[in-house]
Amino acid sequence: MINSMLKIKSKDIFNLYLWLIMNYFDNRMIQIAGVIDQAEADLMIDCGVKFIGFPLRLPINKEDLSEDDARKIILTFPPDVNAMLITYLDKAKDVLELSEFLGTFYIQLHGDLSAEELLILKRKNKQLKIIKSIVIGKDDIEYSLKTFSNIADFFITDTFDPKSGASGATGKTHDWDVSKSIVEKSPLPVILAGGLNHKNVAEAIKLVKPFGVDVHTGVENDSGRKSRELLIKFVSEAQKAFDEIGE
């Protein structure tokens, strides 16, 4: 028995850890994206957030902090809090280098990364968990499902803003029936993003039935910083809705 346990590969231990994170600490993924500084990250953790997203190397929106500061903050995270690299990079080499620098195993990809580049990324580090975006109003949904379902680990649906050209972090919702259809068709877990806040997240979860939800601007106050009150309300409403749908 002991000898068998000693033969377990490191990647198996890591996958077991991920399973525990998903199934013991939280029944679903609730991610808050956008970190300005250590105080804001500490606030999120204090409000029960287990997945914290760091948008970096962005084509349109300005980064909230430097990559050096992001790395320092991530190093302070307790074991049950996960850092998510959110990026628009489209080359596996660049994504891998940034992920390794930050120390993140979760990567949310919003760029035009080809299936070939994504395969390279997964082969270079099999421990990575890849969340591939499907941007409603921009991406070919059927193509994305067909092309990336055997490579990525999750999908995330988000909103395209034709005025700014931004794919995500727009603060705008999209047709949730489209995301619901993606959830029904996808062999992978689907995370819902786009214009979510504490007032609409429960309704969205009950309709779409996603694996998780992601919010950025919907928990910020007028100063652009995360609000303790809005964070607590969002996490509470999301958790209650997930419990209600029983998945």
N, C-alpha and C positions, 0 to 999 in steps of 0.2 A: 504494500500500500504506500509506504513512505517512498520507496524507490520509484514507484509510478508517478507520485506527485513531483518528485525531483526532476522527472523527465519532461514535465510540462514546459512548452516553449514560452519564451517571453511574450510573444504576440498573443498567445492564448490567455496569459495572465492579464494582458492589457485589455483584450476583448471581454474578459470576465469583469474587469473593473468598469468598462463602459456599460456592460449589462446592469451592474449594480447601480451605477449612476442613474440609468434610465428607469430602473424598475424598483429600486429601494428608496432612493432619495426623493424622486419625483415620479409621478405616474405619466407625466407628459412634459415635453420641452416648453418652457416659457423663457424666451430670450429677450433681454433688453440690450439694445445696440446703442453705441455712442458713449464714450467715456472721455471726460475732459481732464480729470486729474485723479489722484489717489483718493481724495475725499469723496468724490462722486462714486468711485468703485466701491469704497467702503459702505456708502449709503445703500447701494444696490444690494450688497451682500446682507446688510443689516435688515433689509426688507424682504429677504427670503429668495433673492434671485440666484439661480444656479448656473445660468448660461449668460455670459456677458460678451457682447460683440464689439470688436475693435475695427471700424472701417478705416482702411489704409490703402494708399496708392489709388486714389479716386480720380476719375476723369473730369468730374464736374464740381461736386461739393468739396469744400475744404475739410481736411482732416481735423479732428478734434484735438489731437495731440501728436507729438513726435513718436517715431518708432522706438527710440530709446526710452522714452517715458512709458510707452505701452509695455515694453519688456519688463521694466522695473515694477510696474503695477502687477503684471501677471505673476511675477515671482512671489508676490505676497498672498496669492489666493490660497485658501484652505483646500484640502483634497476634494471636497464635494462641490467645488465651484469650478466651472469650465470656461476657458477663454476661447472665443471664436474669432478667427481672422476673417474679416469680410473685405474682399478685394475685387478689383476689376482687372487684375493682371491676366494676360492670356497666354503666357508661356510657363510650362511646367517648371522649368529651372528657376524662374523668378519667384513663383509661388512657393516652391520648396525652400528656397533660401530665406525668404521672409518668414515663413512658418517656423523654420528651425531657429532663426534668430529670436523670434518672440517666445518660442516654446509652446506653440499651440498644436493640438492634434485635430481640432475641428476647423475646417476651412469652408467658408461660404463664398462661392464663386459667382459673380455677376457679369464677368466679362465674356467676350466671345471666344472662350476656350474650346478648341476643337476636341472631338472624341479622342483623337490621336494624342494630343497633349495631356488630356485627362488620364489616359492609360499610362503614359509615361510617369505622371505624378504618382499614381497608385502603385506602380511597380517599384518606384524609387523608395517609397515608404508605405508599406502595407498597413501600418497602424493608423494612417490618416483616415478621418471620417469626412467625406466630401458631401457638401450640401450644394446642389446645382440649382441655380435660379431658373424659373420660367416666368418671364416678365409678361404679364397680361397686357395686351395691346401692342406688343412688339414682337415677341418670339412666336415661332411656329410650334404650337403645343404638341401636335402629333409627332412632329419630327423630334422634339426634345424627349418625349416619352420613349420613342423608339430607339433613339441614339444613345441616351445616357442611362437608361434603366439598368443596364448590366455593368455599369462602371461606377456610378455615384452611389452614395449610401442613403441620401435623402434628396427630395426636391423642396424648393421653397418658392411659393408664388408671390409675386410682388407687382407693383403698379408702375406703368410707364407714364411719364409726364411729357407729352409732345411739345409743350411750350419750352421747357428747360432742357429736354433731352435726357433727363435723369431716369435711370432704371432702378428705382428703390430710393428710400429715404425722401419720398415726395410728400408724405403726410396725407396722401390721397388714397381712397379706397378704389376698388375695382368691382366688377360684377362677381359677387361671391358664388353665383351659380356656376361660373366658369371654373373657379377653384374647386367647387364641390365635384364637378365632373372629372377634374384631374385626380382628385382623391379616389374616386370610384374606379378610374382606369389605371392608376399607377400601381405597379408592384412594389414601389418604395414608399416609405413614410413621407408624408407631405406636411410642410410647415406653412402656415398662412401668415402673410405680412401685407402691409399696405394700408395706411390710414387707421390703424387700430388704436383704440383708447379704452379707458375703463367703462365708457358708456356703451360701446358696441361690441366689445370682445366676446361677451357671453353669447350674444345673438349670432355672431360669426361662427363661433365654435359649434353651436347647436345645429346650424345649417350646414356648414362645410364638413364638420367632423374631421378636422386635421389631426396630425400627430402632435403638432406644437404650434405656438404662435410667436411672432416676433414683433417688437415695437421699438420705435426710435423716438420720433418727435412727439408721439402721443402721451408720453409721460414727462414732458418737459414743461416748465413754467415760462413766463414771459421773458425771463432772462436767458433762456436757452439751456438752463441746467435742469437736471433731473429733480423732480419734486417728490419728497418723501410721501406726501399724501397721495399723489397720483400713482406712484409705484405700488404702494400698499393696496390701493383700490384695484389696480390692474391685475396684480398677481392674485388677489383674492377672487375677483370676478372670473378670471381664467381658470383657476383651480376648481371653483365651484361648478363651472360649466363642464369641465372635463369629467368631474365626478358624476355629474348628471347624465352625460351621454354614456357613461359606464365603459369607456374604452381606454 
